[in-house]
């Protein structure tokens, strides 16, 4: 994560925000007096929130672990060719 001072952030606000949004990389802004803060695009914020939701949901995490286990042993669900075409939109 890149870091910049609050003064530099303020001076280059428009270009810095464009960079954060287009590169999908958060930016840490430091302040002399006070706590630092992070600038992140709304899309990236929502994606992070969804990830946190999944990680905090024990049932979903168990389903993921079970799926990984069956996949590792070649015992997972294998869709037919027709089902794969439907899934991939072919």
Buried (B, 14 or more C-beta within 10 A) or exposed (E): EEEBEBEEBEEEEEEBBEBBBEEEBBBEBBEEEEEEEEBBBEEBEEEEEEEEEEEEEEEEEEEEEEEEEEEEEEEEEEEEEEEEEEEEEE
